[in-house]
Amino acid sequence: MVFVFFSVSSIAISQTNSKQKTDVNKDIDLVKVYESYVKDGYGTSSIYNKLANAYYFKNEFIEAKKWFEKLFEIEKLEDATLKFRYKQTLKALNLNPEENTHLTIAGTN
């Protein structure tokens, strides 16, 4: 009887001491993952888009500008949301969007 009690108790205790699970959304910095892809030569328009938007929403406008421009080098600027965010990035950096070559080429000034 005592053996059964200790067995059940040890099982209950071992279940409460389980390791904490990794929350992928909190514990892994996707920006670093995407930047490592680019560094390894696997940069795509999708990755550039994700990096530009990630930095835009972090208010890190210098990095956002860099990735927006990488994106626009390989893909035509047609998405209205991307245009808006890029213009806002330029304004945040005190740069004139009307003088920007990416926006001029796209005819969106």
Phi and psi restraints in degrees (value plus and minus 20) as a CYANA .aco file:
   2 VAL   PHI     -85.6   -45.6
   2 VAL   PSI     -57.7   -17.7
   3 PHE   PHI     -81.1   -41.1
   3 PHE   PSI     -62.9   -22.9
   4 VAL   PHI     -83.5   -43.5
   4 VAL   PSI     -63.1   -23.1
   5 PHE   PHI     -79.5   -39.5
   5 PHE   PSI     -67.5   -27.5
   6 PHE   PHI     -86.7   -46.7
   6 PHE   PSI     -55.3   -15.3
   7 SER   PHI     -85.5   -45.5
   7 SER   PSI     -66.6   -26.6
   8 VAL   PHI     -85.7   -45.7
   8 VAL   PSI     -60.4   -20.4
   9 SER   PHI     -83.5   -43.5
   9 SER   PSI     -62.7   -22.7
  10 SER   PHI     -88.1   -48.1
  10 SER   PSI     -54.2   -14.2
  11 ILE   PHI     -86.7   -46.7
  11 ILE   PSI     -64.5   -24.5
  12 ALA   PHI     -83.2   -43.2
  12 ALA   PSI     -61.4   -21.4
  13 ILE   PHI     -87.5   -47.5
  13 ILE   PSI     -61.0   -21.0
  14 SER   PHI     -86.3   -46.3
  14 SER   PSI     -50.6   -10.6
  15 GLN   PHI     -94.4   -54.4
  15 GLN   PSI     -50.8   -10.8
  16 THR   PHI     -97.7   -57.7
  16 THR   PSI     -40.0     0.0
  17 ASN   PHI    -116.3   -76.3
  17 ASN   PSI       7.0    47.0
  18 SER   PHI     -87.7   -47.7
  18 SER   PSI     133.8   173.8
  19 LYS   PHI     -88.5   -48.5
  19 LYS   PSI     129.1   169.1
  20 GLN   PHI     -93.4   -53.4
  20 GLN   PSI     112.7   152.7
  21 LYS   PHI     -98.2   -58.2
  21 LYS   PSI     131.5   171.5
  22 THR   PHI    -103.3   -63.3
  22 THR   PSI     106.8   146.8
  23 ASP   PHI    -113.5   -73.5
  23 ASP   PSI      88.3   128.3
  24 VAL   PHI     -76.5   -36.5
  24 VAL   PSI     -57.7   -17.7
  25 ASN   PHI     -90.3   -50.3
  25 ASN   PSI     -44.1    -4.1
  26 LYS   PHI    -121.6   -81.6
  26 LYS   PSI     -57.2   -17.2
  27 ASP   PHI    -112.2   -72.2
  27 ASP   PSI     -36.1     3.9
  28 ILE   PHI    -134.2   -94.2
  28 ILE   PSI     104.8   144.8
  29 ASP   PHI    -105.3   -65.3
  29 ASP   PSI      82.1   122.1
  30 LEU   PHI     -83.9   -43.9
  30 LEU   PSI     -48.7    -8.7
  31 VAL   PHI     -79.8   -39.8
  31 VAL   PSI     -63.7   -23.7
  32 LYS   PHI     -85.9   -45.9
  32 LYS   PSI     -57.3   -17.3
  33 VAL   PHI     -83.9   -43.9
  33 VAL   PSI     -68.4   -28.4
  34 TYR   PHI     -83.0   -43.0
  34 TYR   PSI     -60.5   -20.5
  35 GLU   PHI     -84.3   -44.3
  35 GLU   PSI     -54.4   -14.4
  36 SER   PHI     -88.9   -48.9
  36 SER   PSI     -54.5   -14.5
  37 TYR   PHI     -80.6   -40.6
  37 TYR   PSI     -66.2   -26.2
  38 VAL   PHI     -83.6   -43.6
  38 VAL   PSI     -62.8   -22.8
  39 LYS   PHI     -81.2   -41.2
  39 LYS   PSI     -54.7   -14.7
  40 ASP   PHI    -101.5   -61.5
  40 ASP   PSI     -19.2    20.8
  41 GLY   PHI      72.8   112.8
  41 GLY   PSI      -3.8    36.2
  42 TYR   PHI    -127.6   -87.6
  42 TYR   PSI      10.5    50.5
  43 GLY   PHI     -89.0   -49.0
  43 GLY   PSI     109.9   149.9
  44 THR   PHI    -148.8  -108.8
  44 THR   PSI     147.6   187.6
  45 SER   PHI     -81.9   -41.9
  45 SER   PSI     -54.9   -14.9
  46 SER   PHI     -83.8   -43.8
  46 SER   PSI     -63.3   -23.3
  47 ILE   PHI     -88.1   -48.1
  47 ILE   PSI     -62.7   -22.7
  48 TYR   PHI     -80.9   -40.9
  48 TYR   PSI     -60.4   -20.4
  49 ASN   PHI     -81.7   -41.7
  49 ASN   PSI     -66.6   -26.6
  50 LYS   PHI     -84.7   -44.7
  50 LYS   PSI     -60.2   -20.2
  51 LEU   PHI     -86.4   -46.4
  51 LEU   PSI     -63.9   -23.9
  52 ALA   PHI     -80.4   -40.4
  52 ALA   PSI     -66.6   -26.6
  53 ASN   PHI     -87.6   -47.6
  53 ASN   PSI     -58.4   -18.4
  54 ALA   PHI     -81.8   -41.8
  54 ALA   PSI     -66.7   -26.7
  55 TYR   PHI     -89.6   -49.6
  55 TYR   PSI     -54.2   -14.2
  56 TYR   PHI     -79.0   -39.0
  56 TYR   PSI     -67.6   -27.6
  57 PHE   PHI     -94.4   -54.4
  57 PHE   PSI     -36.8     3.2
  58 LYS   PHI    -108.3   -68.3
  58 LYS   PSI     -20.9    19.1
  59 ASN   PHI      42.3    82.3
  59 ASN   PSI      10.4    50.4
  60 GLU   PHI    -123.2   -83.2
  60 GLU   PSI      59.7    99.7
  61 PHE   PHI     -92.9   -52.9
  61 PHE   PSI     -47.2    -7.2
  62 ILE   PHI     -84.5   -44.5
  62 ILE   PSI     -66.3   -26.3
  63 GLU   PHI     -87.9   -47.9
  63 GLU   PSI     -58.6   -18.6
  64 ALA   PHI     -80.8   -40.8
  64 ALA   PSI     -64.3   -24.3
  65 LYS   PHI     -80.3   -40.3
  65 LYS   PSI     -64.0   -24.0
  66 LYS   PHI     -76.7   -36.7
  66 LYS   PSI     -66.8   -26.8
  67 TRP   PHI     -96.6   -56.6
  67 TRP   PSI     -53.5   -13.5
  68 PHE   PHI     -80.4   -40.4
  68 PHE   PSI     -63.8   -23.8
  69 GLU   PHI     -89.1   -49.1
  69 GLU   PSI     -55.7   -15.7
  70 LYS   PHI     -81.2   -41.2
  70 LYS   PSI     -62.7   -22.7
  71 LEU   PHI     -81.6   -41.6
  71 LEU   PSI     -65.0   -25.0
  72 PHE   PHI     -92.5   -52.5
  72 PHE   PSI     -36.7     3.3
  73 GLU   PHI     -90.9   -50.9
  73 GLU   PSI     -49.0    -9.0
  74 ILE   PHI    -131.6   -91.6
  74 ILE   PSI     -31.1     8.9
  75 GLU   PHI    -156.7  -116.7
  75 GLU   PSI     119.2   159.2
  76 LYS   PHI     -87.8   -47.8
  76 LYS   PSI     118.6   158.6
  77 LEU   PHI     -99.6   -59.6
  77 LEU   PSI      78.8   118.8
  78 GLU   PHI    -145.2  -105.2
  78 GLU   PSI     -43.9    -3.9
  79 ASP   PHI     -92.9   -52.9
  79 ASP   PSI     101.7   141.7
  80 ALA   PHI     -82.7   -42.7
  80 ALA   PSI     -55.8   -15.8
  81 THR   PHI     -86.7   -46.7
  81 THR   PSI     -62.9   -22.9
  82 LEU   PHI     -84.4   -44.4
  82 LEU   PSI     -60.2   -20.2
  83 LYS   PHI     -79.0   -39.0
  83 LYS   PSI     -67.3   -27.3
  84 PHE   PHI     -80.5   -40.5
  84 PHE   PSI     -68.2   -28.2
  85 ARG   PHI     -84.9   -44.9
  85 ARG   PSI     -57.6   -17.6
  86 TYR   PHI     -86.1   -46.1
  86 TYR   PSI     -62.9   -22.9
  87 LYS   PHI     -81.4   -41.4
  87 LYS   PSI     -63.0   -23.0
  88 GLN   PHI     -84.0   -44.0
  88 GLN   PSI     -56.7   -16.7
  89 THR   PHI     -82.3   -42.3
  89 THR   PSI     -66.0   -26.0
  90 LEU   PHI     -82.8   -42.8
  90 LEU   PSI     -62.3   -22.3
  91 LYS   PHI     -83.4   -43.4
  91 LYS   PSI     -59.9   -19.9
  92 ALA   PHI     -83.3   -43.3
  92 ALA   PSI     -48.4    -8.4
  93 LEU   PHI    -113.4   -73.4
  93 LEU   PSI      -9.9    30.1
  94 ASN   PHI      39.2    79.2
  94 ASN   PSI      15.8    55.8
  95 LEU   PHI    -126.7   -86.7
  95 LEU   PSI     125.4   165.4
  96 ASN   PHI    -103.7   -63.7
  96 ASN   PSI      95.1   135.1
  97 PRO   PHI     -81.7   -41.7
  97 PRO   PSI     -46.8    -6.8
  98 GLU   PHI     -90.8   -50.8
  98 GLU   PSI     -38.9     1.1
  99 GLU   PHI    -119.6   -79.6
  99 GLU   PSI     -16.2    23.8
 100 ASN   PHI    -101.8   -61.8
 100 ASN   PSI     110.3   150.3
 101 THR   PHI     -87.4   -47.4
 101 THR   PSI     -54.8   -14.8
 102 HIS   PHI     -85.6   -45.6
 102 HIS   PSI     -58.5   -18.5
 103 LEU   PHI     -97.3   -57.3
 103 LEU   PSI     -53.2   -13.2
 104 THR   PHI     -86.9   -46.9
 104 THR   PSI     -63.1   -23.1
 105 ILE   PHI     -81.7   -41.7
 105 ILE   PSI     -59.7   -19.7
 106 ALA   PHI     -97.3   -57.3
 106 ALA   PSI     -31.1     8.9
 107 GLY   PHI      48.4    88.4
 107 GLY   PSI      21.0    61.0
 108 THR   PHI    -137.3   -97.3
 108 THR   PSI      -0.5    39.5
